[in-house]
């Protein structure tokens, strides 16, 4: 009997050891896959997205780790990244809603000319619109919005110099979304959509494009400025950019992981994005200004008035054609003013 009782105690002890170790198995780190089209050597990846991923991992109390897939290594077509996210092929994605028609349509207000003054201000205002429910997230079914961003204002970059509306007429110009494409058309040029940022330089070199609407970050990191050397200083609007998470994946995570994601998203993510983005704009432009082969043009007052009149029609049409357009426009402009 004593021998049998001793064996029972040993068995209970072994069970206790196994039970003590079982939480380690239950709380093993879950890997979240984060896809982005930007290259690993870009500051967007190294100074924003990877920083965010590391902060979330560090804050998650060992429950998750975020694994980054830069430069389209997990999904080469940037226009498909939102679909990959919605379908659960990836857990997190950096994407441009303008690449997916109908996605986050309210965010096309970011593309209106002469509205966004900087990436920081535009991003904080856009985040406020999401947080207060003004932007409901049409097309974002199954997606949790973690970052709602704006780029800095774009400018017109062309193969040949532009100093007037006559110069730009009939040029083939690329825009990232419907509102930017409408601005191109309003100027009398031919809008070209359906090209992602990594495809622009090649299209310019092959003569398929005469120019493009981008800001200095995209011009630099995607090699566009190496192909087109003429820059017109006019605020053509900005581009909306987002980071989202598959909602089902988020809902399945433990509380510590959700808290880490929430703490580093929203306004905190918008500030990280905006401050890093704006810091690079001046640096990239200043470097380009050292290139003697480039031209930098500012429109005359008379010509500026002509461009402003044409571009105002885009804003008017956006307000008229967007449900609750005037209220949305007024709210975003007010959010911009509050963030400045």
C-alpha positions, 0 to 999 in steps of 0.5 A: 500500500505504501508503495502504491501511495508513493507512486500516486504522489509521484504521479500527482507531482508530475501532473502538477509540473505539467500543469505549471508548465501548461500556461507557457504553451497556452500563451505562446507568442502568436505571429502576425503577418504585416505586408507592405509595398514599401522597400525595407531601406525606406524610412517609411518601413524602417522608421515608421512601420517597423518601429510601430511593429516593435512597439506593439510586440514589446508592449504585448506582454509576450503574447504576439510578435509582428513579422514584417514583409516589405517590398511586396514579398508577401503579395507583390501587387500593392493594389491587392493588399487590402483584399489580402487583409479582408480575406485573412491572407495577412493579418496586417497591411499597409495600403492605399485606399485609392488603389481599391475603388469604393474603399474608404471613400470619405478619405478621398477628401484628403486628395482635394487640392489646397486642403492638407498642409502637412502629413502630420496635420492631415493625419491627425485630422483624418484620425479624428474623422475616423475616431468620431465616426465621421468616416464610417469606413465604407469598404472596410468591412472585416478590417480594424483601422489602426492608422489613418494617414495623409501624405504631405501635399503633392506637386506636379512632376513632369518630363518637360517643364510646365509653367501654364495650363497650356503646357499641361494640356493633353499631358498623360498624368498619373494620379493615385485616386479618383479625386487626384484624377479629377484634378488632372482632368480639370487642368485639361490633362489626361488622367492615368489611374491604375498604376501603383507608385513602384510602377511610375518610374518605368512608365515615365521612362517608357513614355507612357506618362508625361508626369505624375502627382506625388510628394517628395517621399514617393518621388524619392523612394520609388525612383520617380525623381530620377526619371522626371526632373521638372517640378511645379510647386502647386498643392495638388492635394495629398494621398490617403494611406492606411494601416489595417488589421483583419478584424477576426484576427484582432478579436481572437487575440488575448487582452494584452495583445489587443491593448498593445495594438490599441495603445500604439494605434490611432493618434499615436500612430498618426503622430509617428507617421506624420512627424517622420514623414514631414521630417523627410520632405524638406530633406528630400527636396533639399537634396533634389535642389542640389541637382543642376539638371532639375527645374523648380517652377512657381506659377505667376500670380495670374497663372496661379489664379487660373489653376485655382479656378480650375481646381476649385471645380474639383472641390465643388464637385466632391461636395456635391457628389458625396453624401453629406459632402458639405458637412464632411468637408467642413468637419475635415477643414475644422479638424485640419485647423484644430491640428495645426 
